[in-house]
Every structure is written in structure tokens, then in C-alpha cells.
């Protein structure tokens, strides 16, 4: 027993020496910053296409902007917008009961509702709904259809995979929104890597700019990302170049 205890004490005395010896074998090489590889900035000029075909609700061939007849309103339906989702859920049953209406569809978590009414009372119920507590607005229920297709070549280019290069604009229903506005009178500030305002699809779109970085390139785009974002927002429509922006008549502030 005494001999075993002596051996244990001997090993304990050797442990610090062994640790020091192992530490001396570890050599940390200094990092030379001058030889470190410089990352190449990525030009964000492409987007990932959809994994599955996107339903195309318009022709694959380019068509010029066109207008059509105003769609008639449904004779027995109204669209009611409430001040909040809570008002739509909690107050609409009592309001509909008082006015003799029935909810057919709802959107925005109940804040917007399509209600069925007596055709003979439809127009008078517009005023009646407008005076109800919790109601923000009421309108006729009209069908809306796409009335414009830009002639920009990439917008209507058929990829051969069941969708066109304009699939992203279709996905957010931009052609339907263009029935109401193209962004006229709107200015959008793009605080990014700058904008290449000489890009053919952005001609005349940048109305003001300011460099906030004190970089060597100023407000010009040295990477491509800011120009890509600017094109998504306000690329010129019907100019036989590229595609169209979401708000093609909006103007850009470059920062």
C-alpha cells in the first residue's frame, strides 16, 4: 500500500512537466493580413426562379397596354372594410344581422368581408354600412382583370419551363395593381450600394442622389446590388429593354 501511494505521488509531480512539454509543441502561426484572400463582391443580377411552374394568367407574347370596359358590379354583394381585425370578427355578426346581410368571404383575418345583400337594397345599404360602428368603408363588389401587359422583352419571355421571366411580377399580381397605379408621383429612396443611373432600364428614373459613405465611387454602384434593387422598384416599362419594375413610373432617390 505504501509503495502504491509513492507511485501516485510521483505521477502527480510529473503532470506539470508533461503539460509544459506539450504546450511547447503547439506553434501558432501568425496571420499575414497582406496575403489573406480578398473576397470578390457578388453581383446580384439574377434571381432564383420558382421550383415549380407558376400559373400564367396572361399571354406569353408581349402585348401593348390596353383598356377595356368597366366591369359591372355584383347586384347582391358589397365589400366591407372594418377599422381592425377585431372589429371585423366581433362586430360584423351583429351589424350583418341588423342590415339583413350574410358574410360570404373574408380576408385580412376578417377585417375585409364580402357580404351578400338584398339586390333591391344594395345601394341603400352602402350608406347604412358606412354609419355602423367599426366600419371603415364599403364599396361595390366589382370583378377586376389584368388590363395591361408591358412590352418589355424579358417580362414576356417564355423560359420553356412553364413560366415567363416576368413570373415574379405575376406572383405579386403587379399587372392587376397597374389598373390603379404605376407609381406616378411617388419617390422611393434606395439606400444600398448605389445606383448605376446610366443603366438603359433606369434612364431618367434617378432624380436625386447623395453619398453617405465617402467612398471612392461616391453614389455610383460598384457592386450591382443597389442597381438590381432599383430595377425591381422602378425599371422603365415599355422601353424594349429588360423588364418592368413594380412601380415603373416612380422616381428614385439614390443614397
Secondary structure, 3 states (H helix, E strand, C coil): CHHHHHHHHHHHHHHHHHHHHHHHHCCCCCCCHHHCCCCCCCCCCCCCCCCCCCCCCCCCCCCCCCCCCCCCEEEEEEEEEECCHHHHHHHHHHHHHHHCCEEEEEEHHHCEEEEECCHHHHHHHHHHHHCCCCEEEEEEEECCCCCCCCCCHHHHCECCCCCECCHHHHHCCHHHHCCCCCCCCCEEEECCCCCCCCCHHHCCCEEEECCCCCCCCCCCCCCCHHHHHHHHHHCCCCCCCCCCCCCCCCEEEEC
